[in-house]
């Protein structure tokens, strides 16, 4: 969808300005008002309108974006064409700021999200402070990689690592003393997260390998809610 990437960039820049507190004083464009409270908010509102954004999925990082996008593609869905923006915040602790900017006090878009169990409290408080407590988000038991590895099983994930040309790197990683007493699923989770870009790549790889009946419930429920 034309304008969706520009919308992401505009919102990220807006959040970086620390504008969360500024939006509480007025209604933004698209929510019954004339402005999104300042130039950065105006730019985000303009791109939201151009891209026809109706829902924002707030996730921690780009590997989550990759996984959601891969599952949508596997099901023949074009989320951006449907007005859905999957937005990486750069960390769960940013949820309050993004929810404030994008929810009722800001652009008044529908919010949802995907987070780890350890981040549930951040999401609950962030949504509540933005007046979006009734809007659902979805929680992984440990994290998304854990959900995917458990769904596929260690042997299948190891096969995928081999297919990706990373088996030698995995074997070297498993020789590290810190890995010897960890269970195999935890070893694979840690391996996937040890190299820049690997989590994003395996976000695609693991989701594409999922049989339809083995999609982890948090990811499945999120997509079905959109």
Secondary structure, DSSP 8 states (H G I E B T S, - for coil): -TTHHHHHHHHHHHHHTTGGGGGGGS--BTTTBS-SSSHHHHHHHHHHHHTT--EEEEESSHHHHHHHHHHHHHTT--TTTTTEEEEE-SSGGGHHHHHHHHSTTTT--EEEEEEEGGGHHHHHHHHHHTT-TTS--EEESS-HHHHHHHHH-HHHHHHHHHHTT-HHHHHHHHTSGGGTTS-HHHHHHHHHTSSTTHHHHHHHHHHHT--GGGS-HHHHHHHHH-
